[in-house]
Amino acid sequence: MTVYEELVALAEREAELIAAGEWAEVVGLESLRRSLSERLPAAPPAEARGALELAERRLRENAGAIAASLAETRGELDRLARTRAALGPYAAAAAPRLELKA
């Protein structure tokens, strides 16, 4: 397997992890990505074009999937904040109180 094919495989693995919501593992791929980038020549050979285009396409798709997930998470956090604000007075009234007797 060439380093370019490894880049495609890495991007595909990243896509699988993103789809599964395995964010810690996505972050863990960074060292492998760095290692692969260090092995790339300054100028790729012509025969690497197909693999590089495929890797770029997959990476763009991955970036889009990450952005969509972040937007979804932001929406969930906003909903929770609104719910918490609406329940605030009720939560304060229902809070348990500790009475100390001498």
TORTOR-881666 format. One record per atom (N, C-alpha, C, CB): residue in three letters; atom name; z, x negated, y negated. Coordinates in Angstrom, 3 decimals. Atoms other than C-alpha are relative to their C-alpha. Glycine has a CB too. Example, Ala and Ser with C-alpha at 12.3 -4.5 7.8 and 13.67 -1.06 7.14 Angstrom:
TORTOR-881666
{res:ala atom:N c3:0.000 c1:-0.890 c2:1.190}
{res:ala atom:CA c3:7.800 c1:-12.300 c2:4.500}
{res:ala atom:C c3:0.000 c1:-0.900 c2:-1.200}
{res:ala atom:CB c3:1.246 c1:0.992 c2:-0.027}
{res:ser atom:N c3:-0.060 c1:0.820 c2:1.190}
{res:ser atom:CA c3:7.140 c1:-13.670 c2:1.060}
{res:ser atom:C c3:0.730 c1:0.770 c2:-1.090}
{res:ser atom:CB c3:-1.415 c1:-0.414 c2:-0.462}
***
This chain:
TORTOR-881666
{res:met atom:N c3:0.000 c1:-0.851 c2:1.175}
{res:met atom:CA c3:0.000 c1:0.000 c2:0.000}
{res:met atom:C c3:0.000 c1:-0.901 c2:-1.245}
{res:met atom:CB c3:1.234 c1:0.971 c2:0.005}
{res:thr atom:N c3:0.069 c1:0.777 c2:1.235}
{res:thr atom:CA c3:-0.972 c1:-1.375 c2:-3.403}
{res:thr atom:C c3:1.098 c1:0.454 c2:-0.960}
{res:thr atom:CB c3:-1.394 c1:0.142 c2:-0.662}
{res:val atom:N c3:-1.009 c1:-0.347 c2:0.996}
{res:val atom:CA c3:1.376 c1:-1.371 c2:-6.368}
{res:val atom:C c3:-0.410 c1:1.292 c2:-0.717}
{res:val atom:CB c3:0.190 c1:-1.160 c2:-1.021}
{res:tyr atom:N c3:0.482 c1:-1.216 c2:0.656}
{res:tyr atom:CA c3:-0.806 c1:1.376 c2:-7.867}
{res:tyr atom:C c3:0.257 c1:1.234 c2:0.871}
{res:tyr atom:CB c3:-1.501 c1:-0.123 c2:-0.315}
{res:glu atom:N c3:-0.324 c1:-1.088 c2:-0.929}
{res:glu atom:CA c3:-0.409 c1:3.548 c2:-4.786}
{res:glu atom:C c3:1.507 c1:0.245 c2:0.025}
{res:glu atom:CB c3:-0.513 c1:-0.325 c2:1.422}
{res:glu atom:N c3:-1.454 c1:-0.153 c2:0.087}
{res:glu atom:CA c3:3.335 c1:2.878 c2:-4.997}
{res:glu atom:C c3:0.394 c1:0.770 c2:-1.258}
{res:glu atom:CB c3:0.684 c1:-1.374 c2:0.013}
{res:leu atom:N c3:-0.262 c1:-0.756 c2:1.225}
{res:leu atom:CA c3:3.279 c1:4.189 c2:-8.581}
{res:leu atom:C c3:-0.248 c1:1.487 c2:0.207}
{res:leu atom:CB c3:-0.869 c1:-0.520 c2:-1.144}
{res:val atom:N c3:0.304 c1:-1.405 c2:-0.293}
{res:val atom:CA c3:1.642 c1:7.403 c2:-7.391}
{res:val atom:C c3:1.100 c1:0.583 c2:0.891}
{res:val atom:CB c3:-1.399 c1:0.137 c2:0.688}
{res:ala atom:N c3:-1.051 c1:-0.480 c2:-0.911}
{res:ala atom:CA c3:4.180 c1:7.735 c2:-4.565}
{res:ala atom:C c3:1.314 c1:0.201 c2:-0.756}
{res:ala atom:CB c3:0.205 c1:-0.997 c2:1.170}
{res:leu atom:N c3:-1.220 c1:-0.127 c2:0.802}
{res:leu atom:CA c3:7.021 c1:7.167 c2:-7.037}
{res:leu atom:C c3:-0.059 c1:1.253 c2:-0.872}
{res:leu atom:CB c3:0.203 c1:-1.252 c2:-0.880}
{res:ala atom:N c3:0.146 c1:-1.185 c2:0.848}
{res:ala atom:CA c3:5.686 c1:9.841 c2:-9.395}
{res:ala atom:C c3:0.100 c1:1.278 c2:0.835}
{res:ala atom:CB c3:-1.346 c1:-0.041 c2:-0.755}
{res:glu atom:N c3:-0.094 c1:-1.175 c2:-0.875}
{res:glu atom:CA c3:5.338 c1:12.276 c2:-6.483}
{res:glu atom:C c3:1.439 c1:0.217 c2:0.484}
{res:glu atom:CB c3:-0.945 c1:-0.158 c2:1.210}
{res:arg atom:N c3:-1.413 c1:-0.105 c2:-0.403}
{res:arg atom:CA c3:8.881 c1:11.532 c2:-5.290}
{res:arg atom:C c3:0.826 c1:0.540 c2:-1.161}
{res:arg atom:CB c3:0.553 c1:-1.383 c2:0.461}
{res:glu atom:N c3:-0.696 c1:-0.475 c2:1.184}
{res:glu atom:CA c3:10.129 c1:12.063 c2:-8.823}
{res:glu atom:C c3:-0.231 c1:1.507 c2:-0.180}
{res:glu atom:CB c3:-0.468 c1:-0.778 c2:-1.250}
{res:ala atom:N c3:0.318 c1:-1.426 c2:0.128}
{res:ala atom:CA c3:8.346 c1:15.446 c2:-8.909}
{res:ala atom:C c3:0.806 c1:0.828 c2:0.989}
{res:ala atom:CB c3:-1.501 c1:0.240 c2:0.217}
{res:glu atom:N c3:-0.794 c1:-0.705 c2:-1.012}
{res:glu atom:CA c3:10.077 c1:16.494 c2:-5.690}
{res:glu atom:C c3:1.461 c1:0.118 c2:-0.433}
{res:glu atom:CB c3:-0.091 c1:-0.725 c2:1.355}
{res:leu atom:N c3:-1.397 c1:0.011 c2:0.426}
{res:leu atom:CA c3:13.476 c1:15.508 c2:-7.072}
{res:leu atom:C c3:0.223 c1:0.907 c2:-1.203}
{res:leu atom:CB c3:0.440 c1:-1.421 c2:-0.333}
{res:ile atom:N c3:-0.107 c1:-0.879 c2:1.169}
{res:ile atom:CA c3:12.859 c1:17.295 c2:-10.368}
{res:ile atom:C c3:-0.014 c1:1.453 c2:0.454}
{res:ile atom:CB c3:-1.155 c1:-0.268 c2:-1.008}
{res:ala atom:N c3:0.097 c1:-1.378 c2:-0.498}
{res:ala atom:CA c3:11.839 c1:20.461 c2:-8.521}
{res:ala atom:C c3:1.282 c1:0.431 c2:0.704}
{res:ala atom:CB c3:-1.188 c1:0.138 c2:0.957}
{res:ala atom:N c3:-1.239 c1:-0.301 c2:-0.720}
{res:ala atom:CA c3:15.018 c1:20.249 c2:-6.443}
{res:ala atom:C c3:1.228 c1:-0.068 c2:-0.907}
{res:ala atom:CB c3:0.170 c1:-0.961 c2:1.165}
{res:gly atom:N c3:-1.135 c1:0.121 c2:0.916}
{res:gly atom:CA c3:17.190 c1:19.610 c2:-9.512}
{res:gly atom:C c3:0.930 c1:-1.148 c2:0.348}
{res:gly atom:CB c3:0.779 c1:1.278 c2:-0.015}
{res:glu atom:N c3:-0.790 c1:1.172 c2:-0.401}
{res:glu atom:CA c3:18.404 c1:16.287 c2:-8.105}
{res:glu atom:C c3:-0.055 c1:-1.048 c2:-1.111}
{res:glu atom:CB c3:-0.524 c1:-0.597 c2:1.347}
{res:trp atom:N c3:0.120 c1:0.822 c2:1.200}
{res:trp atom:CA c3:18.890 c1:14.714 c2:-11.528}
{res:trp atom:C c3:0.571 c1:-1.405 c2:0.169}
{res:trp atom:CB c3:0.686 c1:0.680 c2:-1.144}
{res:ala atom:N c3:-0.571 c1:1.344 c2:-0.200}
{res:ala atom:CA c3:21.104 c1:11.820 c2:-10.437}
{res:ala atom:C c3:-0.988 c1:-0.885 c2:0.756}
{res:ala atom:CB c3:1.347 c1:0.082 c2:0.772}
{res:glu atom:N c3:0.986 c1:0.777 c2:-0.749}
{res:glu atom:CA c3:18.430 c1:10.749 c2:-7.980}
{res:glu atom:C c3:-1.225 c1:-0.319 c2:-0.854}
{res:glu atom:CB c3:-0.425 c1:0.758 c2:1.259}
{res:val atom:N c3:1.108 c1:0.280 c2:0.920}
{res:val atom:CA c3:15.721 c1:11.061 c2:-10.649}
{res:val atom:C c3:0.352 c1:-1.218 c2:-0.842}
{res:val atom:CB c3:-0.305 c1:1.232 c2:-0.912}
{res:val atom:N c3:-0.444 c1:1.146 c2:0.803}
{res:val atom:CA c3:17.720 c1:8.684 c2:-12.837}
{res:val atom:C c3:0.038 c1:-1.261 c2:0.854}
{res:val atom:CB c3:1.393 c1:0.271 c2:-0.617}
{res:gly atom:N c3:-0.069 c1:1.142 c2:-0.903}
{res:gly atom:CA c3:18.207 c1:6.423 c2:-9.825}
{res:gly atom:C c3:-1.344 c1:-0.648 c2:0.280}
{res:gly atom:CB c3:0.612 c1:0.420 c2:1.283}
{res:leu atom:N c3:1.328 c1:0.571 c2:-0.225}
{res:leu atom:CA c3:14.446 c1:5.915 c2:-9.584}
{res:leu atom:C c3:-0.388 c1:-1.022 c2:-1.066}
{res:leu atom:CB c3:-1.032 c1:1.104 c2:0.041}
{res:glu atom:N c3:0.355 c1:0.891 c2:1.104}
{res:glu atom:CA c3:14.459 c1:3.938 c2:-12.829}
{res:glu atom:C c3:-0.084 c1:-1.461 c2:0.437}
{res:glu atom:CB c3:1.010 c1:0.139 c2:-1.123}
{res:ser atom:N c3:0.051 c1:1.408 c2:-0.421}
{res:ser atom:CA c3:15.219 c1:0.626 c2:-11.117}
{res:ser atom:C c3:-1.266 c1:-0.271 c2:0.818}
{res:ser atom:CB c3:1.260 c1:-0.367 c2:0.826}
{res:leu atom:N c3:1.236 c1:0.161 c2:-0.758}
{res:leu atom:CA c3:12.308 c1:1.146 c2:-8.722}
{res:leu atom:C c3:-1.205 c1:-0.007 c2:-0.945}
{res:leu atom:CB c3:-0.143 c1:1.125 c2:1.048}
{res:arg atom:N c3:1.087 c1:-0.044 c2:0.986}
{res:arg atom:CA c3:10.035 c1:2.065 c2:-11.646}
{res:arg atom:C c3:-0.092 c1:-1.342 c2:-0.735}
{res:arg atom:CB c3:0.222 c1:1.163 c2:-1.017}
{res:arg atom:N c3:-0.032 c1:1.288 c2:0.702}
{res:arg atom:CA c3:11.110 c1:-1.096 c2:-13.471}
{res:arg atom:C c3:-0.554 c1:-1.112 c2:0.892}
{res:arg atom:CB c3:1.443 c1:-0.341 c2:-0.445}
{res:ser atom:N c3:0.473 c1:1.009 c2:-0.945}
{res:ser atom:CA c3:10.485 c1:-3.211 c2:-10.383}
{res:ser atom:C c3:-1.518 c1:0.081 c2:0.176}
{res:ser atom:CB c3:0.700 c1:0.171 c2:1.357}
{res:leu atom:N c3:1.448 c1:-0.160 c2:-0.145}
{res:leu atom:CA c3:7.000 c1:-1.745 c2:-9.953}
{res:leu atom:C c3:-0.732 c1:-0.469 c2:-1.262}
{res:leu atom:CB c3:-0.349 c1:1.471 c2:0.301}
{res:ser atom:N c3:0.678 c1:0.387 c2:1.241}
{res:ser atom:CA c3:6.122 c1:-2.250 c2:-13.615}
{res:ser atom:C c3:-0.025 c1:-1.518 c2:-0.172}
{res:ser atom:CB c3:0.688 c1:0.651 c2:-1.206}
{res:glu atom:N c3:-0.029 c1:1.466 c2:0.082}
{res:glu atom:CA c3:7.125 c1:-5.909 c2:-13.364}
{res:glu atom:C c3:-1.055 c1:-0.634 c2:0.900}
{res:glu atom:CB c3:1.386 c1:-0.525 c2:0.380}
{res:arg atom:N c3:1.006 c1:0.514 c2:-0.935}
{res:arg atom:CA c3:4.656 c1:-6.333 c2:-10.495}
{res:arg atom:C c3:-1.430 c1:0.305 c2:-0.436}
{res:arg atom:CB c3:0.237 c1:0.576 c2:1.374}
{res:leu atom:N c3:1.348 c1:-0.351 c2:0.452}
{res:leu atom:CA c3:1.713 c1:-4.869 c2:-12.408}
{res:leu atom:C c3:-0.633 c1:-1.153 c2:-0.755}
{res:leu atom:CB c3:0.036 c1:1.250 c2:-0.884}
{res:pro atom:N c3:0.680 c1:1.041 c2:0.776}
{res:pro atom:CA c3:-0.881 c1:-7.301 c2:-13.684}
{res:pro atom:C c3:-0.248 c1:0.496 c2:-1.424}
{res:pro atom:CB c3:-1.342 c1:-0.407 c2:0.676}
{res:ala atom:N c3:0.240 c1:-0.360 c2:1.398}
{res:ala atom:CA c3:-1.644 c1:-7.368 c2:-17.410}
{res:ala atom:C c3:-1.210 c1:0.918 c2:-0.128}
{res:ala atom:CB c3:-0.203 c1:-1.260 c2:-0.849}
{res:ala atom:N c3:1.206 c1:-0.836 c2:0.018}
{res:ala atom:CA c3:-5.077 c1:-5.862 c2:-16.771}
{res:ala atom:C c3:-0.256 c1:0.509 c2:1.423}
{res:ala atom:CB c3:-1.246 c1:-0.803 c2:-0.547}
{res:pro atom:N c3:0.214 c1:-0.525 c2:-1.355}
{res:pro atom:CA c3:-5.568 c1:-3.514 c2:-13.814}
{res:pro atom:C c3:-1.453 c1:-0.187 c2:0.443}
{res:pro atom:CB c3:0.381 c1:1.490 c2:0.063}
{res:pro atom:N c3:1.377 c1:0.095 c2:-0.500}
{res:pro atom:CA c3:-8.586 c1:-3.965 c2:-11.576}
{res:pro atom:C c3:-0.680 c1:1.371 c2:-0.071}
{res:pro atom:CB c3:-0.019 c1:-0.541 c2:1.459}
{res:ala atom:N c3:0.767 c1:-1.246 c2:0.112}
{res:ala atom:CA c3:-11.336 c1:-1.347 c2:-11.778}
{res:ala atom:C c3:0.326 c1:0.970 c2:1.136}
{res:ala atom:CB c3:-1.500 c1:-0.302 c2:-0.009}
{res:glu atom:N c3:-0.263 c1:-0.874 c2:-1.154}
{res:glu atom:CA c3:-10.506 c1:-0.020 c2:-8.319}
{res:glu atom:C c3:1.360 c1:0.708 c2:-0.084}
{res:glu atom:CB c3:-0.066 c1:-0.813 c2:1.286}
{res:ala atom:N c3:-1.308 c1:-0.649 c2:0.171}
{res:ala atom:CA c3:-7.000 c1:0.946 c2:-9.511}
{res:ala atom:C c3:-0.092 c1:1.232 c2:-0.901}
{res:ala atom:CB c3:1.010 c1:-0.994 c2:-0.584}
{res:arg atom:N c3:0.154 c1:-1.087 c2:0.978}
{res:arg atom:CA c3:-8.401 c1:3.505 c2:-11.969}
{res:arg atom:C c3:0.422 c1:1.366 c2:0.556}
{res:arg atom:CB c3:-1.446 c1:0.069 c2:-0.465}
{res:gly atom:N c3:-0.321 c1:-1.295 c2:-0.588}
{res:gly atom:CA c3:-8.108 c1:6.506 c2:-9.649}
{res:gly atom:C c3:1.499 c1:0.187 c2:0.193}
{res:gly atom:CB c3:-0.709 c1:0.156 c2:1.326}
{res:ala atom:N c3:-1.447 c1:-0.088 c2:-0.224}
{res:ala atom:CA c3:-4.510 c1:5.776 c2:-8.710}
{res:ala atom:C c3:0.751 c1:0.073 c2:-1.327}
{res:ala atom:CB c3:0.493 c1:-1.206 c2:0.821}
{res:leu atom:N c3:-0.669 c1:-0.025 c2:1.308}
{res:leu atom:CA c3:-3.538 c1:5.104 c2:-12.324}
{res:leu atom:C c3:-0.169 c1:1.356 c2:-0.684}
{res:leu atom:CB c3:-0.551 c1:-1.114 c2:-0.903}
{res:glu atom:N c3:0.215 c1:-1.325 c2:0.589}
{res:glu atom:CA c3:-5.102 c1:8.372 c2:-13.490}
{res:glu atom:C c3:0.855 c1:1.058 c2:0.690}
{res:glu atom:CB c3:-1.480 c1:0.387 c2:0.085}
{res:leu atom:N c3:-0.829 c1:-0.943 c2:-0.747}
{res:leu atom:CA c3:-3.332 c1:10.271 c2:-10.725}
{res:leu atom:C c3:1.471 c1:-0.162 c2:-0.364}
{res:leu atom:CB c3:-0.196 c1:-0.192 c2:1.508}
{res:ala atom:N c3:-1.402 c1:0.251 c2:0.374}
{res:ala atom:CA c3:-0.005 c1:8.611 c2:-11.550}
{res:ala atom:C c3:0.277 c1:0.523 c2:-1.403}
{res:ala atom:CB c3:0.327 c1:-1.513 c2:0.078}
{res:glu atom:N c3:-0.196 c1:-0.490 c2:1.368}
{res:glu atom:CA c3:-0.459 c1:9.394 c2:-15.248}
{res:glu atom:C c3:0.063 c1:1.526 c2:-0.034}
{res:glu atom:CB c3:-1.130 c1:-0.501 c2:-0.916}
{res:arg atom:N c3:0.004 c1:-1.463 c2:-0.047}
{res:arg atom:CA c3:-1.291 c1:13.036 c2:-14.519}
{res:arg atom:C c3:1.323 c1:0.535 c2:0.549}
{res:arg atom:CB c3:-1.170 c1:0.504 c2:0.859}
{res:arg atom:N c3:-1.249 c1:-0.449 c2:-0.612}
{res:arg atom:CA c3:1.747 c1:13.398 c2:-12.277}
{res:arg atom:C c3:1.181 c1:-0.248 c2:-0.937}
{res:arg atom:CB c3:0.226 c1:-0.714 c2:1.345}
{res:leu atom:N c3:-1.086 c1:0.296 c2:0.939}
{res:leu atom:CA c3:4.012 c1:11.726 c2:-14.838}
{res:leu atom:C c3:0.027 c1:0.987 c2:-1.160}
{res:leu atom:CB c3:-0.138 c1:-1.421 c2:-0.536}
{res:arg atom:N c3:0.055 c1:-1.020 c2:1.055}
{res:arg atom:CA c3:2.810 c1:14.144 c2:-17.525}
{res:arg atom:C c3:0.552 c1:1.337 c2:0.509}
{res:arg atom:CB c3:-1.453 c1:0.179 c2:-0.503}
{res:glu atom:N c3:-0.527 c1:-1.229 c2:-0.602}
{res:glu atom:CA c3:3.534 c1:17.053 c2:-15.183}
{res:glu atom:C c3:1.519 c1:-0.091 c2:0.141}
{res:glu atom:CB c3:-0.655 c1:0.257 c2:1.381}
{res:asn atom:N c3:-1.447 c1:0.200 c2:-0.139}
{res:asn atom:CA c3:6.985 c1:15.593 c2:-14.490}
{res:asn atom:C c3:0.704 c1:0.144 c2:-1.341}
{res:asn atom:CB c3:0.297 c1:-1.378 c2:0.601}
{res:ala atom:N c3:-0.597 c1:-0.113 c2:1.337}
{res:ala atom:CA c3:7.690 c1:15.271 c2:-18.208}
{res:ala atom:C c3:0.055 c1:1.462 c2:-0.435}
{res:ala atom:CB c3:-0.801 c1:-0.834 c2:-1.029}
{res:gly atom:N c3:0.007 c1:-1.423 c2:0.322}
{res:gly atom:CA c3:6.697 c1:18.914 c2:-18.658}
{res:gly atom:C c3:1.065 c1:0.761 c2:0.764}
{res:gly atom:CB c3:-1.357 c1:0.594 c2:0.290}
{res:ala atom:N c3:-1.017 c1:-0.655 c2:-0.813}
{res:ala atom:CA c3:8.955 c1:19.998 c2:-15.807}
{res:ala atom:C c3:1.408 c1:-0.332 c2:-0.499}
{res:ala atom:CB c3:-0.151 c1:-0.413 c2:1.467}
{res:ile atom:N c3:-1.302 c1:0.393 c2:0.549}
{res:ile atom:CA c3:11.868 c1:18.044 c2:-17.286}
{res:ile atom:C c3:0.255 c1:0.752 c2:-1.302}
{res:ile atom:CB c3:0.062 c1:-1.534 c2:-0.236}
{res:ala atom:N c3:-0.153 c1:-0.723 c2:1.263}
{res:ala atom:CA c3:11.272 c1:19.599 c2:-20.707}
{res:ala atom:C c3:0.318 c1:1.474 c2:0.253}
{res:ala atom:CB c3:-1.276 c1:-0.130 c2:-0.852}
{res:ala atom:N c3:-0.262 c1:-1.404 c2:-0.322}
{res:ala atom:CA c3:11.191 c1:23.086 c2:-19.168}
{res:ala atom:C c3:1.416 c1:0.180 c2:0.524}
{res:ala atom:CB c3:-1.012 c1:0.513 c2:1.032}
{res:ser atom:N c3:-1.360 c1:-0.077 c2:-0.531}
{res:ser atom:CA c3:14.420 c1:22.418 c2:-17.290}
{res:ser atom:C c3:1.034 c1:-0.156 c2:-1.111}
{res:ser atom:CB c3:0.215 c1:-1.073 c2:1.072}
{res:leu atom:N c3:-0.909 c1:0.180 c2:1.137}
{res:leu atom:CA c3:16.097 c1:21.163 c2:-20.465}
{res:leu atom:C c3:0.056 c1:1.261 c2:-0.864}
{res:leu atom:CB c3:-0.441 c1:-1.204 c2:-0.852}
{res:ala atom:N c3:0.029 c1:-1.231 c2:0.788}
{res:ala atom:CA c3:14.983 c1:24.279 c2:-22.337}
{res:ala atom:C c3:0.771 c1:1.110 c2:0.711}
{res:ala atom:CB c3:-1.453 c1:0.441 c2:-0.261}
{res:glu atom:N c3:-0.734 c1:-1.014 c2:-0.772}
{res:glu atom:CA c3:16.345 c1:26.480 c2:-19.558}
{res:glu atom:C c3:1.507 c1:-0.256 c2:-0.072}
{res:glu atom:CB c3:-0.471 c1:0.004 c2:1.478}
{res:thr atom:N c3:-1.415 c1:0.352 c2:0.081}
{res:thr atom:CA c3:19.659 c1:24.619 c2:-19.570}
{res:thr atom:C c3:0.552 c1:0.303 c2:-1.386}
{res:thr atom:CB c3:0.208 c1:-1.481 c2:0.341}
{res:arg atom:N c3:-0.434 c1:-0.293 c2:1.371}
{res:arg atom:CA c3:19.861 c1:24.913 c2:-23.356}
{res:arg atom:C c3:0.203 c1:1.506 c2:-0.184}
{res:arg atom:CB c3:-1.036 c1:-0.533 c2:-1.026}
{res:gly atom:N c3:-0.130 c1:-1.452 c2:0.070}
{res:gly atom:CA c3:19.276 c1:28.663 c2:-23.055}
{res:gly atom:C c3:1.266 c1:0.488 c2:0.681}
{res:gly atom:CB c3:-1.207 c1:0.664 c2:0.626}
{res:glu atom:N c3:-1.221 c1:-0.383 c2:-0.721}
{res:glu atom:CA c3:22.073 c1:28.960 c2:-20.493}
{res:glu atom:C c3:1.243 c1:-0.360 c2:-0.815}
{res:glu atom:CB c3:0.053 c1:-0.691 c2:1.384}
{res:leu atom:N c3:-1.140 c1:0.414 c2:0.817}
{res:leu atom:CA c3:24.452 c1:27.012 c2:-22.727}
{res:leu atom:C c3:0.160 c1:0.904 c2:-1.222}
{res:leu atom:CB c3:-0.164 c1:-1.460 c2:-0.442}
{res:asp atom:N c3:-0.066 c1:-0.919 c2:1.145}
{res:asp atom:CA c3:23.573 c1:29.204 c2:-25.698}
{res:asp atom:C c3:0.575 c1:1.354 c2:0.414}
{res:asp atom:CB c3:-1.400 c1:0.190 c2:-0.619}
{res:arg atom:N c3:-0.526 c1:-1.286 c2:-0.496}
{res:arg atom:CA c3:24.237 c1:32.364 c2:-23.643}
{res:arg atom:C c3:1.501 c1:-0.098 c2:0.272}
{res:arg atom:CB c3:-0.745 c1:0.435 c2:1.288}
{res:leu atom:N c3:-1.432 c1:0.186 c2:-0.274}
{res:leu atom:CA c3:27.588 c1:30.980 c2:-22.495}
{res:leu atom:C c3:0.802 c1:-0.079 c2:-1.293}
{res:leu atom:CB c3:0.228 c1:-1.269 c2:0.833}
{res:ala atom:N c3:-0.698 c1:0.114 c2:1.278}
{res:ala atom:CA c3:28.552 c1:30.115 c2:-26.061}
{res:ala atom:C c3:0.141 c1:1.372 c2:-0.652}
{res:ala atom:CB c3:-0.746 c1:-0.966 c2:-0.941}
{res:arg atom:N c3:-0.078 c1:-1.345 c2:0.581}
{res:arg atom:CA c3:27.723 c1:33.646 c2:-27.238}
{res:arg atom:C c3:1.009 c1:0.864 c2:0.757}
{res:arg atom:CB c3:-1.387 c1:0.672 c2:0.012}
{res:thr atom:N c3:-0.944 c1:-0.773 c2:-0.808}
{res:thr atom:CA c3:29.672 c1:35.188 c2:-24.354}
{res:thr atom:C c3:1.425 c1:-0.423 c2:-0.300}
{res:thr atom:CB c3:-0.299 c1:-0.169 c2:1.497}
{res:arg atom:N c3:-1.345 c1:0.510 c2:0.293}
{res:arg atom:CA c3:32.652 c1:32.952 c2:-25.033}
{res:arg atom:C c3:0.469 c1:0.474 c2:-1.373}
{res:arg atom:CB c3:0.021 c1:-1.542 c2:0.066}
{res:ala atom:N c3:-0.364 c1:-0.444 c2:1.347}
{res:ala atom:CA c3:32.596 c1:33.843 c2:-28.722}
{res:ala atom:C c3:0.352 c1:1.489 c2:0.004}
{res:ala atom:CB c3:-1.152 c1:-0.276 c2:-0.991}
{res:ala atom:N c3:-0.260 c1:-1.439 c2:-0.052}
{res:ala atom:CA c3:32.436 c1:37.545 c2:-27.910}
{res:ala atom:C c3:1.302 c1:0.308 c2:0.716}
{res:ala atom:CB c3:-1.148 c1:0.720 c2:0.687}
{res:leu atom:N c3:-1.223 c1:-0.231 c2:-0.778}
{res:leu atom:CA c3:35.314 c1:37.290 c2:-25.437}
{res:leu atom:C c3:1.222 c1:-0.674 c2:-0.609}
{res:leu atom:CB c3:-0.190 c1:-0.494 c2:1.415}
{res:gly atom:N c3:-1.086 c1:0.762 c2:0.600}
{res:gly atom:CA c3:37.436 c1:35.053 c2:-27.650}
{res:gly atom:C c3:1.242 c1:0.804 c2:-0.305}
{res:gly atom:CB c3:-0.472 c1:-0.627 c2:-1.236}
{res:pro atom:N c3:-1.210 c1:-0.780 c2:0.314}
{res:pro atom:CA c3:39.796 c1:37.724 c2:-29.019}
{res:pro atom:C c3:0.671 c1:0.573 c2:1.257}
{res:pro atom:CB c3:-0.351 c1:1.142 c2:-0.957}
{res:tyr atom:N c3:-0.577 c1:-0.565 c2:-1.222}
{res:tyr atom:CA c3:40.237 c1:39.260 c2:-25.571}
{res:tyr atom:C c3:0.707 c1:-1.076 c2:0.826}
{res:tyr atom:CB c3:-1.093 c1:0.677 c2:0.843}
{res:ala atom:N c3:-0.599 c1:1.087 c2:-0.768}
{res:ala atom:CA c3:40.955 c1:35.922 c2:-23.927}
{res:ala atom:C c3:1.331 c1:-0.421 c2:-0.612}
{res:ala atom:CB c3:-0.954 c1:-1.199 c2:0.071}
{res:ala atom:N c3:-1.249 c1:0.384 c2:0.660}
{res:ala atom:CA c3:43.609 c1:35.107 c2:-26.523}
{res:ala atom:C c3:1.087 c1:1.040 c2:0.276}
{res:ala atom:CB c3:-0.217 c1:-0.161 c2:-1.525}
{res:ala atom:N c3:-0.977 c1:-1.064 c2:-0.243}
{res:ala atom:CA c3:45.310 c1:38.481 c2:-25.988}
{res:ala atom:C c3:0.502 c1:-0.020 c2:1.437}
{res:ala atom:CB c3:-0.611 c1:1.362 c2:-0.315}
{res:ala atom:N c3:-0.365 c1:-0.032 c2:-1.411}
{res:ala atom:CA c3:45.316 c1:38.072 c2:-22.215}
{res:ala atom:C c3:0.614 c1:-1.310 c2:0.484}
{res:ala atom:CB c3:-1.211 c1:0.324 c2:0.831}
{res:ala atom:N c3:-0.527 c1:1.299 c2:-0.420}
{res:ala atom:CA c3:46.602 c1:34.494 c2:-22.186}
{res:ala atom:C c3:1.429 c1:0.139 c2:0.482}
{res:ala atom:CB c3:-0.075 c1:-1.014 c2:-1.148}
{res:pro atom:N c3:-1.363 c1:-0.072 c2:-0.498}
{res:pro atom:CA c3:49.727 c1:34.091 c2:-20.083}
{res:pro atom:C c3:0.972 c1:-0.709 c2:-0.951}
{res:pro atom:CB c3:0.082 c1:-0.612 c2:1.400}
{res:arg atom:N c3:-1.023 c1:0.606 c2:0.885}
{res:arg atom:CA c3:52.874 c1:33.321 c2:-22.015}
{res:arg atom:C c3:1.176 c1:-0.434 c2:0.846}
{res:arg atom:CB c3:0.468 c1:1.000 c2:-1.117}
{res:leu atom:N c3:-1.148 c1:0.544 c2:-0.731}
{res:leu atom:CA c3:55.730 c1:31.245 c2:-20.792}
{res:leu atom:C c3:1.241 c1:0.215 c2:-0.848}
{res:leu atom:CB c3:-0.196 c1:-1.521 c2:0.337}
{res:glu atom:N c3:-1.257 c1:-0.232 c2:0.706}
{res:glu atom:CA c3:59.171 c1:32.383 c2:-21.773}
{res:glu atom:C c3:1.081 c1:-0.818 c2:0.671}
{res:glu atom:CB c3:0.374 c1:1.511 c2:-0.018}
{res:leu atom:N c3:-1.091 c1:0.818 c2:-0.523}
{res:leu atom:CA c3:62.036 c1:29.991 c2:-21.357}
{res:leu atom:C c3:1.310 c1:0.714 c2:-0.277}
{res:leu atom:CB c3:-0.002 c1:-1.426 c2:-0.633}
{res:lys atom:N c3:-1.307 c1:-0.624 c2:0.168}
{res:lys atom:CA c3:65.478 c1:31.470 c2:-20.799}
{res:lys atom:C c3:1.071 c1:-1.064 c2:0.160}
{res:lys atom:CB c3:0.210 c1:1.158 c2:1.017}
{res:ala atom:N c3:-1.068 c1:0.974 c2:-0.010}
{res:ala atom:CA c3:68.595 c1:29.514 c2:-21.442}
{res:ala atom:C c3:1.036 c1:0.321 c2:1.045}
{res:ala atom:CB c3:0.641 c1:-0.083 c2:-1.347}
***
